[in-house]
Amino acid sequence: MRVIRVDASTATILLTEAPAPKVRDRQTGEIAKDAGTGEALMTVGVVYIDEGESSLIQVTVPESGVTEGLTVGAPVSLPGLVARPWQSVFNGKERHGIAYRATAVAPGAFPMAQAG
């Protein structure tokens, strides 16, 4: 599966949803775990703003990567942010999208304005 590194150095990233456990199975409530480490996974909602365009995205982070002091509406940083295109077929319908993952989510700052 292709992994695309996301350069967020010039982006403004604002927290829109506080970290919550990532649910693997909605019927049982099972929490998703990292396949390599077995660590519980969390999701955060952010608005990603760069070059005049914005997107609301959900980002998966390991539980140990969730830093205290996160405030909804405040800027955050997402070190190690990557995007993975995915596709599947469920009940005869093809679905596709992009899954985002970062090594952590931490309080951030607004990017410095560049002199033009």
Backbone atoms as SQL, in Angstrom:
CREATE TABLE atoms (id INTEGER PRIMARY KEY, chain TEXT, resi INTEGER, resn TEXT, atom TEXT, x REAL, y REAL, z REAL);
INSERT INTO atoms VALUES
  (1, 'A', 1, 'MET', 'N', 0.843, -1.172, 0.000),
  (2, 'A', 1, 'MET', 'CA', 0.000, 0.000, 0.000),
  (3, 'A', 1, 'MET', 'C', 0.893, 1.243, 0.000),
  (4, 'A', 2, 'ARG', 'N', 0.564, 2.190, -0.812),
  (5, 'A', 2, 'ARG', 'CA', 1.346, 3.401, -0.955),
  (6, 'A', 2, 'ARG', 'C', 1.143, 4.325, 0.242),
  (7, 'A', 3, 'VAL', 'N', 2.240, 4.885, 0.753),
  (8, 'A', 3, 'VAL', 'CA', 2.202, 5.845, 1.855),
  (9, 'A', 3, 'VAL', 'C', 2.776, 7.158, 1.340),
  (10, 'A', 4, 'ILE', 'N', 2.037, 8.239, 1.543),
  (11, 'A', 4, 'ILE', 'CA', 2.459, 9.558, 1.063),
  (12, 'A', 4, 'ILE', 'C', 2.753, 10.445, 2.264),
  (13, 'A', 5, 'ARG', 'N', 3.978, 10.932, 2.365),
  (14, 'A', 5, 'ARG', 'CA', 4.331, 11.852, 3.445),
  (15, 'A', 5, 'ARG', 'C', 3.669, 13.195, 3.185),
  (16, 'A', 6, 'VAL', 'N', 3.117, 13.790, 4.235),
  (17, 'A', 6, 'VAL', 'CA', 2.445, 15.075, 4.108),
  (18, 'A', 6, 'VAL', 'C', 3.335, 16.148, 4.733),
  (19, 'A', 7, 'ASP', 'N', 3.751, 17.126, 3.933),
  (20, 'A', 7, 'ASP', 'CA', 4.559, 18.241, 4.445),
  (21, 'A', 7, 'ASP', 'C', 3.597, 19.279, 5.012),
  (22, 'A', 8, 'ALA', 'N', 3.501, 19.328, 6.327),
  (23, 'A', 8, 'ALA', 'CA', 2.573, 20.240, 6.996),
  (24, 'A', 8, 'ALA', 'C', 3.281, 21.482, 7.530),
  (25, 'A', 9, 'SER', 'N', 4.507, 21.729, 7.086),
  (26, 'A', 9, 'SER', 'CA', 5.301, 22.827, 7.643),
  (27, 'A', 9, 'SER', 'C', 4.691, 24.206, 7.397),
  (28, 'A', 10, 'THR', 'N', 3.924, 24.375, 6.338),
  (29, 'A', 10, 'THR', 'CA', 3.311, 25.678, 6.057),
  (30, 'A', 10, 'THR', 'C', 1.807, 25.688, 6.341),
  (31, 'A', 11, 'ALA', 'N', 1.284, 24.567, 6.816),
  (32, 'A', 11, 'ALA', 'CA', -0.158, 24.445, 7.046),
  (33, 'A', 11, 'ALA', 'C', -0.545, 24.955, 8.427),
  (34, 'A', 12, 'THR', 'N', -1.790, 25.389, 8.524),
  (35, 'A', 12, 'THR', 'CA', -2.411, 25.660, 9.809),
  (36, 'A', 12, 'THR', 'C', -3.329, 24.480, 10.086),
  (37, 'A', 13, 'ILE', 'N', -3.147, 23.846, 11.235),
  (38, 'A', 13, 'ILE', 'CA', -3.948, 22.674, 11.596),
  (39, 'A', 13, 'ILE', 'C', -4.640, 22.989, 12.909),
  (40, 'A', 14, 'LEU', 'N', -5.971, 22.984, 12.882),
  (41, 'A', 14, 'LEU', 'CA', -6.761, 23.310, 14.074),
  (42, 'A', 14, 'LEU', 'C', -7.526, 22.084, 14.541),
  (43, 'A', 15, 'LEU', 'N', -7.535, 21.841, 15.834),
  (44, 'A', 15, 'LEU', 'CA', -8.240, 20.705, 16.413),
  (45, 'A', 15, 'LEU', 'C', -9.739, 20.973, 16.395),
  (46, 'A', 16, 'THR', 'N', -10.517, 20.070, 15.785),
  (47, 'A', 16, 'THR', 'CA', -11.974, 20.227, 15.735),
  (48, 'A', 16, 'THR', 'C', -12.691, 19.185, 16.582),
  (49, 'A', 17, 'GLU', 'N', -12.022, 18.069, 16.878),
  (50, 'A', 17, 'GLU', 'CA', -12.597, 17.010, 17.717),
  (51, 'A', 17, 'GLU', 'C', -11.504, 16.482, 18.631),
  (52, 'A', 18, 'ALA', 'N', -11.801, 16.451, 19.935),
  (53, 'A', 18, 'ALA', 'CA', -10.842, 15.950, 20.925),
  (54, 'A', 18, 'ALA', 'C', -10.498, 14.494, 20.640),
  (55, 'A', 19, 'PRO', 'N', -9.318, 14.044, 21.063),
  (56, 'A', 19, 'PRO', 'CA', -8.934, 12.650, 20.862),
  (57, 'A', 19, 'PRO', 'C', -9.954, 11.687, 21.481),
  (58, 'A', 20, 'ALA', 'N', -10.252, 10.625, 20.743),
  (59, 'A', 20, 'ALA', 'CA', -11.187, 9.595, 21.203),
  (60, 'A', 20, 'ALA', 'C', -10.657, 8.240, 20.736),
  (61, 'A', 21, 'PRO', 'N', -10.959, 7.181, 21.475),
  (62, 'A', 21, 'PRO', 'CA', -10.514, 5.851, 21.034),
  (63, 'A', 21, 'PRO', 'C', -11.055, 5.528, 19.647),
  (64, 'A', 22, 'LYS', 'N', -10.209, 4.911, 18.824),
  (65, 'A', 22, 'LYS', 'CA', -10.634, 4.475, 17.492),
  (66, 'A', 22, 'LYS', 'C', -11.315, 3.114, 17.641),
  (67, 'A', 23, 'VAL', 'N', -12.565, 3.044, 17.246),
  (68, 'A', 23, 'VAL', 'CA', -13.341, 1.815, 17.387),
  (69, 'A', 23, 'VAL', 'C', -13.115, 0.934, 16.162),
  (70, 'A', 24, 'ARG', 'N', -12.705, -0.307, 16.414),
  (71, 'A', 24, 'ARG', 'CA', -12.468, -1.268, 15.332),
  (72, 'A', 24, 'ARG', 'C', -13.770, -1.937, 14.920),
  (73, 'A', 25, 'ASP', 'N', -14.588, -2.283, 15.900),
  (74, 'A', 25, 'ASP', 'CA', -15.838, -2.987, 15.639),
  (75, 'A', 25, 'ASP', 'C', -16.958, -2.267, 16.393),
  (76, 'A', 26, 'ARG', 'N', -17.846, -1.633, 15.673),
  (77, 'A', 26, 'ARG', 'CA', -18.927, -0.848, 16.299),
  (78, 'A', 26, 'ARG', 'C', -19.907, -1.717, 17.079),
  (79, 'A', 27, 'GLN', 'N', -20.093, -2.955, 16.649),
  (80, 'A', 27, 'GLN', 'CA', -21.047, -3.840, 17.334),
  (81, 'A', 27, 'GLN', 'C', -20.533, -4.273, 18.704),
  (82, 'A', 28, 'THR', 'N', -19.229, -4.544, 18.800),
  (83, 'A', 28, 'THR', 'CA', -18.671, -5.012, 20.073),
  (84, 'A', 28, 'THR', 'C', -18.011, -3.900, 20.878),
  (85, 'A', 29, 'GLY', 'N', -17.722, -2.762, 20.215),
  (86, 'A', 29, 'GLY', 'CA', -17.028, -1.667, 20.894),
  (87, 'A', 29, 'GLY', 'C', -15.525, -1.884, 20.988),
  (88, 'A', 30, 'GLU', 'N', -15.013, -2.898, 20.284),
  (89, 'A', 30, 'GLU', 'CA', -13.584, -3.200, 20.321),
  (90, 'A', 30, 'GLU', 'C', -12.764, -2.007, 19.822),
  (91, 'A', 31, 'ILE', 'N', -11.723, -1.662, 20.592),
  (92, 'A', 31, 'ILE', 'CA', -10.840, -0.546, 20.237),
  (93, 'A', 31, 'ILE', 'C', -9.762, -1.043, 19.278),
  (94, 'A', 32, 'ALA', 'N', -9.466, -0.248, 18.256),
  (95, 'A', 32, 'ALA', 'CA', -8.437, -0.598, 17.278),
  (96, 'A', 32, 'ALA', 'C', -7.055, -0.546, 17.934),
  (97, 'A', 33, 'LYS', 'N', -6.205, -1.473, 17.505),
  (98, 'A', 33, 'LYS', 'CA', -4.827, -1.553, 18.015),
  (99, 'A', 33, 'LYS', 'C', -3.858, -1.469, 16.847),
  (100, 'A', 34, 'ASP', 'N', -2.667, -0.925, 17.111),
  (101, 'A', 34, 'ASP', 'CA', -1.613, -0.883, 16.114),
  (102, 'A', 34, 'ASP', 'C', -1.172, -2.315, 15.826),
  (103, 'A', 35, 'ALA', 'N', -1.092, -2.678, 14.558),
  (104, 'A', 35, 'ALA', 'CA', -0.750, -4.047, 14.178),
  (105, 'A', 35, 'ALA', 'C', 0.656, -4.432, 14.631),
  (106, 'A', 36, 'GLY', 'N', 1.572, -3.478, 14.669),
  (107, 'A', 36, 'GLY', 'CA', 2.950, -3.788, 15.034),
  (108, 'A', 36, 'GLY', 'C', 3.208, -3.807, 16.526),
  (109, 'A', 37, 'THR', 'N', 2.623, -2.859, 17.261),
  (110, 'A', 37, 'THR', 'CA', 2.935, -2.710, 18.684),
  (111, 'A', 37, 'THR', 'C', 1.823, -3.189, 19.608),
  (112, 'A', 38, 'GLY', 'N', 0.611, -3.295, 19.092),
  (113, 'A', 38, 'GLY', 'CA', -0.519, -3.670, 19.929),
  (114, 'A', 38, 'GLY', 'C', -1.072, -2.514, 20.743),
  (115, 'A', 39, 'GLU', 'N', -0.511, -1.317, 20.544),
  (116, 'A', 39, 'GLU', 'CA', -0.961, -0.136, 21.294),
  (117, 'A', 39, 'GLU', 'C', -2.328, 0.339, 20.802),
  (118, 'A', 40, 'ALA', 'N', -3.156, 0.804, 21.735),
  (119, 'A', 40, 'ALA', 'CA', -4.469, 1.341, 21.376),
  (120, 'A', 40, 'ALA', 'C', -4.304, 2.571, 20.485),
  (121, 'A', 41, 'LEU', 'N', -5.244, 2.734, 19.552),
  (122, 'A', 41, 'LEU', 'CA', -5.216, 3.869, 18.630),
  (123, 'A', 41, 'LEU', 'C', -6.321, 4.861, 18.980),
  (124, 'A', 42, 'MET', 'N', -6.047, 6.132, 18.700),
  (125, 'A', 42, 'MET', 'CA', -6.980, 7.226, 18.940),
  (126, 'A', 42, 'MET', 'C', -7.209, 7.952, 17.615),
  (127, 'A', 43, 'THR', 'N', -8.325, 8.666, 17.521),
  (128, 'A', 43, 'THR', 'CA', -8.560, 9.529, 16.366),
  (129, 'A', 43, 'THR', 'C', -8.778, 10.949, 16.860),
  (130, 'A', 44, 'VAL', 'N', -8.364, 11.898, 16.034),
  (131, 'A', 44, 'VAL', 'CA', -8.627, 13.312, 16.292),
  (132, 'A', 44, 'VAL', 'C', -9.165, 13.918, 15.007),
  (133, 'A', 45, 'GLY', 'N', -10.057, 14.878, 15.144),
  (134, 'A', 45, 'GLY', 'CA', -10.566, 15.606, 13.996),
  (135, 'A', 45, 'GLY', 'C', -9.833, 16.927, 13.898),
  (136, 'A', 46, 'VAL', 'N', -9.407, 17.271, 12.701),
  (137, 'A', 46, 'VAL', 'CA', -8.709, 18.539, 12.479),
  (138, 'A', 46, 'VAL', 'C', -9.198, 19.183, 11.190),
  (139, 'A', 47, 'VAL', 'N', -9.022, 20.490, 11.122),
  (140, 'A', 47, 'VAL', 'CA', -9.162, 21.175, 9.844),
  (141, 'A', 47, 'VAL', 'C', -7.736, 21.514, 9.414),
  (142, 'A', 48, 'TYR', 'N', -7.402, 21.091, 8.206),
  (143, 'A', 48, 'TYR', 'CA', -6.065, 21.257, 7.643),
  (144, 'A', 48, 'TYR', 'C', -6.160, 22.367, 6.601),
  (145, 'A', 49, 'ILE', 'N', -5.477, 23.482, 6.843),
  (146, 'A', 49, 'ILE', 'CA', -5.563, 24.651, 5.962),
  (147, 'A', 49, 'ILE', 'C', -4.180, 24.915, 5.372),
  (148, 'A', 50, 'ASP', 'N', -4.087, 24.917, 4.053),
  (149, 'A', 50, 'ASP', 'CA', -2.811, 25.187, 3.382),
  (150, 'A', 50, 'ASP', 'C', -3.084, 25.755, 2.000),
  (151, 'A', 51, 'GLU', 'N', -2.348, 26.784, 1.661),
  (152, 'A', 51, 'GLU', 'CA', -2.435, 27.430, 0.350),
  (153, 'A', 51, 'GLU', 'C', -3.862, 27.819, -0.008),
  (154, 'A', 52, 'GLY', 'N', -4.602, 28.338, 0.979),
  (155, 'A', 52, 'GLY', 'CA', -5.943, 28.845, 0.727),
  (156, 'A', 52, 'GLY', 'C', -7.025, 27.788, 0.643),
  (157, 'A', 53, 'GLU', 'N', -6.688, 26.524, 0.841),
  (158, 'A', 53, 'GLU', 'CA', -7.677, 25.458, 0.801),
  (159, 'A', 53, 'GLU', 'C', -7.734, 24.772, 2.153),
  (160, 'A', 54, 'SER', 'N', -8.923, 24.264, 2.491),
  (161, 'A', 54, 'SER', 'CA', -9.060, 23.582, 3.784),
  (162, 'A', 54, 'SER', 'C', -9.781, 22.253, 3.613),
  (163, 'A', 55, 'SER', 'N', -9.468, 21.321, 4.514),
  (164, 'A', 55, 'SER', 'CA', -10.112, 20.015, 4.523),
  (165, 'A', 55, 'SER', 'C', -10.317, 19.586, 5.967),
  (166, 'A', 56, 'LEU', 'N', -11.483, 19.000, 6.237),
  (167, 'A', 56, 'LEU', 'CA', -11.722, 18.372, 7.529),
  (168, 'A', 56, 'LEU', 'C', -11.263, 16.933, 7.415),
  (169, 'A', 57, 'ILE', 'N', -10.361, 16.503, 8.292),
  (170, 'A', 57, 'ILE', 'CA', -9.868, 15.132, 8.223),
  (171, 'A', 57, 'ILE', 'C', -9.824, 14.503, 9.616),
  (172, 'A', 58, 'GLN', 'N', -9.892, 13.193, 9.642),
  (173, 'A', 58, 'GLN', 'CA', -9.704, 12.405, 10.855),
  (174, 'A', 58, 'GLN', 'C', -8.305, 11.816, 10.777),
  (175, 'A', 59, 'VAL', 'N', -7.552, 11.940, 11.860),
  (176, 'A', 59, 'VAL', 'CA', -6.185, 11.444, 11.892),
  (177, 'A', 59, 'VAL', 'C', -6.064, 10.416, 13.015),
  (178, 'A', 60, 'THR', 'N', -5.462, 9.275, 12.712),
  (179, 'A', 60, 'THR', 'CA', -5.216, 8.233, 13.706),
  (180, 'A', 60, 'THR', 'C', -3.838, 8.444, 14.314),
  (181, 'A', 61, 'VAL', 'N', -3.765, 8.365, 15.643),
  (182, 'A', 61, 'VAL', 'CA', -2.494, 8.481, 16.360),
  (183, 'A', 61, 'VAL', 'C', -2.451, 7.408, 17.445),
  (184, 'A', 62, 'PRO', 'N', -1.243, 6.949, 17.813),
  (185, 'A', 62, 'PRO', 'CA', -1.166, 6.000, 18.921),
  (186, 'A', 62, 'PRO', 'C', -1.537, 6.700, 20.225),
  (187, 'A', 63, 'GLU', 'N', -2.095, 5.957, 21.162),
  (188, 'A', 63, 'GLU', 'CA', -2.522, 6.539, 22.431),
  (189, 'A', 63, 'GLU', 'C', -1.377, 7.268, 23.128),
  (190, 'A', 64, 'SER', 'N', -0.158, 6.714, 23.050),
  (191, 'A', 64, 'SER', 'CA', 0.993, 7.351, 23.690),
  (192, 'A', 64, 'SER', 'C', 1.396, 8.660, 23.014),
  (193, 'A', 65, 'GLY', 'N', 0.908, 8.903, 21.797),
  (194, 'A', 65, 'GLY', 'CA', 1.244, 10.125, 21.060),
  (195, 'A', 65, 'GLY', 'C', 0.286, 11.273, 21.311),
  (196, 'A', 66, 'VAL', 'N', -0.725, 11.068, 22.168),
  (197, 'A', 66, 'VAL', 'CA', -1.680, 12.133, 22.471),
  (198, 'A', 66, 'VAL', 'C', -1.123, 12.949, 23.638),
  (199, 'A', 67, 'THR', 'N', -0.789, 14.204, 23.360),
  (200, 'A', 67, 'THR', 'CA', -0.209, 15.092, 24.352),
  (201, 'A', 67, 'THR', 'C', -1.303, 15.796, 25.142),
  (202, 'A', 68, 'GLU', 'N', -1.057, 16.025, 26.414),
  (203, 'A', 68, 'GLU', 'CA', -2.012, 16.780, 27.226),
  (204, 'A', 68, 'GLU', 'C', -1.986, 18.243, 26.808),
  (205, 'A', 69, 'GLY', 'N', -3.036, 18.970, 27.159),
  (206, 'A', 69, 'GLY', 'CA', -3.096, 20.390, 26.856),
  (207, 'A', 69, 'GLY', 'C', -3.714, 20.712, 25.510),
  (208, 'A', 70, 'LEU', 'N', -4.382, 19.734, 24.893),
  (209, 'A', 70, 'LEU', 'CA', -5.042, 19.975, 23.612),
  (210, 'A', 70, 'LEU', 'C', -6.368, 20.675, 23.857),
  (211, 'A', 71, 'THR', 'N', -6.654, 21.699, 23.041),
  (212, 'A', 71, 'THR', 'CA', -7.884, 22.469, 23.176),
  (213, 'A', 71, 'THR', 'C', -8.575, 22.534, 21.819),
  (214, 'A', 72, 'VAL', 'N', -9.854, 22.161, 21.790),
  (215, 'A', 72, 'VAL', 'CA', -10.611, 22.243, 20.541),
  (216, 'A', 72, 'VAL', 'C', -10.607, 23.694, 20.062),
  (217, 'A', 73, 'GLY', 'N', -10.305, 23.888, 18.783),
  (218, 'A', 73, 'GLY', 'CA', -10.225, 25.214, 18.185),
  (219, 'A', 73, 'GLY', 'C', -8.815, 25.772, 18.141),
  (220, 'A', 74, 'ALA', 'N', -7.899, 25.168, 18.879),
  (221, 'A', 74, 'ALA', 'CA', -6.519, 25.647, 18.934),
  (222, 'A', 74, 'ALA', 'C', -5.656, 24.940, 17.889),
  (223, 'A', 75, 'PRO', 'N', -4.532, 25.567, 17.510),
  (224, 'A', 75, 'PRO', 'CA', -3.632, 24.910, 16.560),
  (225, 'A', 75, 'PRO', 'C', -2.948, 23.700, 17.191),
  (226, 'A', 76, 'VAL', 'N', -2.697, 22.688, 16.360),
  (227, 'A', 76, 'VAL', 'CA', -1.972, 21.496, 16.788),
  (228, 'A', 76, 'VAL', 'C', -0.906, 21.163, 15.759),
  (229, 'A', 77, 'SER', 'N', 0.038, 20.336, 16.171),
  (230, 'A', 77, 'SER', 'CA', 1.015, 19.797, 15.227),
  (231, 'A', 77, 'SER', 'C', 0.792, 18.295, 15.127),
  (232, 'A', 78, 'LEU', 'N', 1.077, 17.750, 13.954),
  (233, 'A', 78, 'LEU', 'CA', 0.912, 16.323, 13.674),
  (234, 'A', 78, 'LEU', 'C', 2.212, 15.781, 13.096),
  (235, 'A', 79, 'PRO', 'N', 3.228, 15.541, 13.951),
  (236, 'A', 79, 'PRO', 'CA', 4.490, 15.027, 13.425),
  (237, 'A', 79, 'PRO', 'C', 4.312, 13.674, 12.752),
  (238, 'A', 80, 'GLY', 'N', 5.073, 13.467, 11.691),
  (239, 'A', 80, 'GLY', 'CA', 5.020, 12.190, 10.983),
  (240, 'A', 80, 'GLY', 'C', 3.734, 11.951, 10.227),
  (241, 'A', 81, 'LEU', 'N', 3.030, 13.009, 9.838),
  (242, 'A', 81, 'LEU', 'CA', 1.746, 12.861, 9.151),
  (243, 'A', 81, 'LEU', 'C', 1.933, 12.203, 7.781),
  (244, 'A', 82, 'VAL', 'N', 1.165, 11.128, 7.554),
  (245, 'A', 82, 'VAL', 'CA', 1.174, 10.438, 6.265),
  (246, 'A', 82, 'VAL', 'C', -0.256, 10.193, 5.817),
  (247, 'A', 83, 'ALA', 'N', -0.420, 10.003, 4.510),
  (248, 'A', 83, 'ALA', 'CA', -1.719, 9.691, 3.919),
  (249, 'A', 83, 'ALA', 'C', -1.600, 8.358, 3.192),
  (250, 'A', 84, 'ARG', 'N', -2.626, 7.515, 3.351),
  (251, 'A', 84, 'ARG', 'CA', -2.653, 6.211, 2.674),
  (252, 'A', 84, 'ARG', 'C', -3.965, 6.075, 1.911),
  (253, 'A', 85, 'PRO', 'N', -3.911, 6.036, 0.587),
  (254, 'A', 85, 'PRO', 'CA', -5.126, 5.763, -0.169),
  (255, 'A', 85, 'PRO', 'C', -5.594, 4.330, 0.118),
  (256, 'A', 86, 'TRP', 'N', -6.925, 4.120, 0.171),
  (257, 'A', 86, 'TRP', 'CA', -7.473, 2.789, 0.412),
  (258, 'A', 86, 'TRP', 'C', -8.713, 2.589, -0.438),
  (259, 'A', 87, 'GLN', 'N', -9.042, 1.324, -0.632),
  (260, 'A', 87, 'GLN', 'CA', -10.292, 0.983, -1.318),
  (261, 'A', 87, 'GLN', 'C', -10.738, -0.381, -0.829),
  (262, 'A', 88, 'SER', 'N', -12.050, -0.588, -0.839),
  (263, 'A', 88, 'SER', 'CA', -12.611, -1.871, -0.424),
  (264, 'A', 88, 'SER', 'C', -13.955, -2.055, -1.101),
  (265, 'A', 89, 'VAL', 'N', -14.445, -3.265, -1.030),
  (266, 'A', 89, 'VAL', 'CA', -15.775, -3.573, -1.541),
  (267, 'A', 89, 'VAL', 'C', -16.569, -4.120, -0.365),
  (268, 'A', 90, 'PHE', 'N', -17.722, -3.504, -0.089),
  (269, 'A', 90, 'PHE', 'CA', -18.577, -3.917, 1.023),
  (270, 'A', 90, 'PHE', 'C', -20.002, -3.983, 0.520),
  (271, 'A', 91, 'ASN', 'N', -20.638, -5.151, 0.661),
  (272, 'A', 91, 'ASN', 'CA', -22.004, -5.368, 0.169),
  (273, 'A', 91, 'ASN', 'C', -22.144, -4.997, -1.305),
  (274, 'A', 92, 'GLY', 'N', -21.111, -5.338, -2.079),
  (275, 'A', 92, 'GLY', 'CA', -21.155, -5.097, -3.509),
  (276, 'A', 92, 'GLY', 'C', -20.864, -3.667, -3.937),
  (277, 'A', 93, 'LYS', 'N', -20.594, -2.780, -2.975),
  (278, 'A', 93, 'LYS', 'CA', -20.295, -1.392, -3.313),
  (279, 'A', 93, 'LYS', 'C', -18.820, -1.106, -3.075),
  (280, 'A', 94, 'GLU', 'N', -18.196, -0.503, -4.078),
  (281, 'A', 94, 'GLU', 'CA', -16.794, -0.128, -3.935),
  (282, 'A', 94, 'GLU', 'C', -16.703, 1.180, -3.162),
  (283, 'A', 95, 'ARG', 'N', -15.813, 1.198, -2.193),
  (284, 'A', 95, 'ARG', 'CA', -15.565, 2.406, -1.403),
  (285, 'A', 95, 'ARG', 'C', -14.081, 2.728, -1.492),
  (286, 'A', 96, 'HIS', 'N', -13.757, 3.990, -1.383),
  (287, 'A', 96, 'HIS', 'CA', -12.356, 4.388, -1.399),
  (288, 'A', 96, 'HIS', 'C', -12.202, 5.705, -0.650),
  (289, 'A', 97, 'GLY', 'N', -10.984, 6.000, -0.253),
  (290, 'A', 97, 'GLY', 'CA', -10.715, 7.228, 0.478),
  (291, 'A', 97, 'GLY', 'C', -9.249, 7.347, 0.814),
  (292, 'A', 98, 'ILE', 'N', -8.958, 8.220, 1.759),
  (293, 'A', 98, 'ILE', 'CA', -7.596, 8.429, 2.222),
  (294, 'A', 98, 'ILE', 'C', -7.610, 8.337, 3.735),
  (295, 'A', 99, 'ALA', 'N', -6.733, 7.518, 4.288),
  (296, 'A', 99, 'ALA', 'CA', -6.581, 7.396, 5.737),
  (297, 'A', 99, 'ALA', 'C', -5.344, 8.191, 6.143),
  (298, 'A', 100, 'TYR', 'N', -5.478, 8.985, 7.198),
  (299, 'A', 100, 'TYR', 'CA', -4.367, 9.801, 7.685),
  (300, 'A', 100, 'TYR', 'C', -3.872, 9.249, 9.006),
  (301, 'A', 101, 'ARG', 'N', -2.562, 9.283, 9.191),
  (302, 'A', 101, 'ARG', 'CA', -1.967, 8.794, 10.423),
  (303, 'A', 101, 'ARG', 'C', -0.779, 9.678, 10.780),
  (304, 'A', 102, 'ALA', 'N', -0.589, 9.915, 12.076),
  (305, 'A', 102, 'ALA', 'CA', 0.549, 10.689, 12.568),
  (306, 'A', 102, 'ALA', 'C', 1.134, 9.966, 13.766),
  (307, 'A', 103, 'THR', 'N', 2.372, 10.289, 14.105),
  (308, 'A', 103, 'THR', 'CA', 3.009, 9.653, 15.255),
  (309, 'A', 103, 'THR', 'C', 2.535, 10.279, 16.559),
  (310, 'A', 104, 'ALA', 'N', 1.995, 11.512, 16.476),
  (311, 'A', 104, 'ALA', 'CA', 1.528, 12.204, 17.685),
  (312, 'A', 104, 'ALA', 'C', 0.623, 13.356, 17.295),
  (313, 'A', 105, 'VAL', 'N', -0.074, 13.896, 18.308),
  (314, 'A', 105, 'VAL', 'CA', -0.807, 15.147, 18.170),
  (315, 'A', 105, 'VAL', 'C', -0.433, 15.969, 19.404),
  (316, 'A', 106, 'ALA', 'N', 0.006, 17.202, 19.157),
  (317, 'A', 106, 'ALA', 'CA', 0.484, 18.045, 20.248),
  (318, 'A', 106, 'ALA', 'C', 0.034, 19.479, 20.014),
  (319, 'A', 107, 'PRO', 'N', -0.030, 20.285, 21.090),
  (320, 'A', 107, 'PRO', 'CA', -0.351, 21.697, 20.894),
  (321, 'A', 107, 'PRO', 'C', 0.636, 22.294, 19.889),
  (322, 'A', 108, 'GLY', 'N', 0.134, 23.151, 19.024),
  (323, 'A', 108, 'GLY', 'CA', 0.977, 23.749, 17.990),
  (324, 'A', 108, 'GLY', 'C', 0.884, 25.254, 18.042),
  (325, 'A', 109, 'ALA', 'N', 1.328, 25.859, 16.967),
  (326, 'A', 109, 'ALA', 'CA', 1.308, 27.321, 16.848),
  (327, 'A', 109, 'ALA', 'C', 0.882, 27.662, 15.418),
  (328, 'A', 110, 'PHE', 'N', 0.408, 28.879, 15.249),
  (329, 'A', 110, 'PHE', 'CA', 0.081, 29.326, 13.905),
  (330, 'A', 110, 'PHE', 'C', 1.395, 29.552, 13.157),
  (331, 'A', 111, 'PRO', 'N', 1.474, 29.158, 11.882),
  (332, 'A', 111, 'PRO', 'CA', 2.707, 29.365, 11.118),
  (333, 'A', 111, 'PRO', 'C', 3.026, 30.848, 10.994),
  (334, 'A', 112, 'MET', 'N', 4.294, 31.159, 10.944),
  (335, 'A', 112, 'MET', 'CA', 4.726, 32.543, 10.782),
  (336, 'A', 112, 'MET', 'C', 4.367, 33.004, 9.366),
  (337, 'A', 113, 'ALA', 'N', 3.873, 34.225, 9.275),
  (338, 'A', 113, 'ALA', 'CA', 3.576, 34.775, 7.959),
  (339, 'A', 113, 'ALA', 'C', 4.887, 35.053, 7.224),
  (340, 'A', 114, 'GLN', 'N', 4.929, 34.666, 5.961),
  (341, 'A', 114, 'GLN', 'CA', 6.132, 34.878, 5.174),
  (342, 'A', 114, 'GLN', 'C', 6.056, 36.228, 4.497),
  (343, 'A', 115, 'ALA', 'N', 7.160, 36.964, 4.533),
  (344, 'A', 115, 'ALA', 'CA', 7.215, 38.266, 3.863),
  (345, 'A', 115, 'ALA', 'C', 7.198, 38.042, 2.371),
  (346, 'A', 116, 'GLY', 'N', 6.450, 38.853, 1.677),
  (347, 'A', 116, 'GLY', 'CA', 6.331, 38.627, 0.241),
  (348, 'A', 116, 'GLY', 'C', 6.804, 39.696, -0.526);
